[in-house]
Amino acid sequence: MTHQAPTTAALSAKLWPFAPRAAAPAPMTRITDQLNFGPGLDVAARSAASISKLQVPENQDNLLIIDTTGRAVLLLDQKPHATQLPDWPAGHVRLAVLDGMGGHGHGRQAAEAVATGLLRIPACSTLEQLGARLDQLHLDLQAHFSHPGDHDSFRRPGTTLTLLEIPPGQPPMLFHAGDSRLYEITGQHARPLTIDHVPATAFAMHGLLGEQEWWQQVHGEHRAQISQAYILGNAFANPQVLEDGLMPLHAANLPPFLQQLADRRAIQVRADATYLLATDGFWACADPQPWIERWPSLLNQPAGAALDALFSDYAANPPPQLHIDNLSAIVLRFSAATTGCNVDETALPVAPMPAHF
């Protein structure tokens, strides 16, 4: 992620320096290959510094995956690291993607610190519990990265955090901060289930942007700015002032066309859909929608095959004017075998949404 936070100067992003149809990278082991997600959940994950063979930047992304047995994997020093969590409840799953802010110092370290901190948070069964514990971790890490004599937030690191907490027999719970995304992908549509925390969203919250303008700026272009990130804080009220705390976006502070996409909510998942948690390297280009519109045909298959197809097609058919960036993705599918109310087996969403969602 090369982001301009509210109080820093912009950084110029580099374009991918080689032509389309470049050879796909060598096969990469999925970091979920040795994990167990039970019969009702199919999960595959991968992280890469970049697809470019000419420029391999530091991987400031991270992933955190905890399976149904408490076996966990995250990135330490840019390499997968596995550990066993004691007393993790059977059947409980936690999945998260993180994108450290390259425009600030310690972006990789920030994402790594959050991923490590997530290992210390017990399994959560309610949204209130999950939000309270993640808000506290945010504040604890903010204090950890502070420097003696700091009187502003200029050097404060940050990272996105988009997380799914999946207790057995319950709908997945979403916690979101930043501009990584959760997508729901069916055979017809790739629909974002999260809101990017960027200036366009702040403008929409203040009534300064309508639905079409917001969609164009957030999903139809590439802009290297962010208004909220984990550890960093938020600048939703005033783009020139960075507040320490996180501001959850919900129905009370969002415009009507975004109110169904609250940052912290239960997700009603579908058995006929693929879900993608990903960092913004996958859509960091001048016109991302034609590339994203390929996902329904690419990802309508088991999670491992879908993940491989995503990375392979990105390398073989890169979007025009692609920016070099880190790439992290978790693909998951829920089966009808999932117990409780996790899966909605209807063929269509419960409520209609605009076509661009």
Rosetta blueprint (number, residue, H / E / L):
1 M L
2 T L
3 H L
4 Q E
5 A L
6 P L
7 T L
8 T L
9 A L
10 A L
11 L L
12 S L
13 A L
14 K L
15 L E
16 W L
17 P L
18 F L
19 A L
20 P L
21 R L
22 A L
23 A L
24 A L
25 P L
26 A L
27 P L
28 M L
29 T L
30 R L
31 I L
32 T L
33 D L
34 Q L
35 L L
36 N L
37 F L
38 G L
39 P L
40 G L
41 L E
42 D E
43 V E
44 A E
45 A E
46 R E
47 S E
48 A E
49 A L
50 S L
51 I L
52 S L
53 K L
54 L L
55 Q L
56 V L
57 P L
58 E L
59 N L
60 Q L
61 D E
62 N E
63 L E
64 L E
65 I E
66 I E
67 D L
68 T L
69 T L
70 G L
71 R E
72 A E
73 V E
74 L E
75 L E
76 L E
77 D L
78 Q L
79 K E
80 P E
81 H E
82 A E
83 T E
84 Q E
85 L L
86 P L
87 D L
88 W L
89 P L
90 A L
91 G L
92 H L
93 V E
94 R E
95 L E
96 A E
97 V E
98 L E
99 D E
100 G E
101 M L
102 G L
103 G L
104 H L
105 G L
106 H L
107 G H
108 R H
109 Q H
110 A H
111 A H
112 E H
113 A H
114 V H
115 A H
116 T H
117 G H
118 L H
119 L H
120 R H
121 I L
122 P L
123 A L
124 C L
125 S L
126 T L
127 L H
128 E H
129 Q H
130 L H
131 G H
132 A H
133 R H
134 L H
135 D H
136 Q H
137 L H
138 H H
139 L H
140 D H
141 L H
142 Q H
143 A H
144 H H
145 F L
146 S L
147 H L
148 P L
149 G L
150 D L
151 H L
152 D L
153 S L
154 F L
155 R L
156 R L
157 P L
158 G L
159 T E
160 T L
161 L E
162 T E
163 L E
164 L E
165 E E
166 I E
167 P L
168 P L
169 G L
170 Q L
171 P L
172 P L
173 M E
174 L E
175 F E
176 H E
177 A E
178 G L
179 D L
180 S L
181 R E
182 L E
183 Y E
184 E E
185 I E
186 T L
187 G L
188 Q L
189 H L
190 A E
191 R E
192 P E
193 L L
194 T L
195 I L
196 D L
197 H L
198 V L
199 P H
200 A H
201 T H
202 A H
203 F H
204 A H
205 M H
206 H L
207 G L
208 L L
209 L L
210 G L
211 E H
212 Q H
213 E H
214 W H
215 W H
216 Q H
217 Q H
218 V H
219 H H
220 G L
221 E L
222 H L
223 R L
224 A L
225 Q E
226 I L
227 S L
228 Q E
229 A E
230 Y E
231 I L
232 L L
233 G E
234 N E
235 A L
236 F L
237 A L
238 N L
239 P L
240 Q L
241 V L
242 L L
243 E E
244 D L
245 G L
246 L L
247 M L
248 P L
249 L L
250 H L
251 A L
252 A L
253 N L
254 L L
255 P L
256 P H
257 F H
258 L H
259 Q H
260 Q H
261 L H
262 A L
263 D L
264 R L
265 R E
266 A E
267 I L
268 Q L
269 V E
270 R E
271 A L
272 D L
273 A L
274 T E
275 Y E
276 L E
277 L E
278 A E
279 T L
280 D H
281 G H
282 F H
283 W H
284 A L
285 C L
286 A L
287 D L
288 P L
289 Q H
290 P H
291 W H
292 I H
293 E L
294 R L
295 W H
296 P H
297 S H
298 L H
299 L L
300 N L
301 Q L
302 P L
303 A H
304 G H
305 A H
306 A H
307 L H
308 D H
309 A H
310 L H
311 F H
312 S H
313 D H
314 Y H
315 A H
316 A H
317 N L
318 P L
319 P L
320 P L
321 Q L
322 L L
323 H E
324 I L
325 D L
326 N L
327 L E
328 S E
329 A E
330 I E
331 V E
332 L E
333 R E
334 F E
335 S L
336 A L
337 A L
338 T L
339 T L
340 G L
341 C L
342 N L
343 V E
344 D E
345 E L
346 T L
347 A L
348 L L
349 P L
350 V L
351 A L
352 P L
353 M L
354 P L
355 A L
356 H L
357 F L
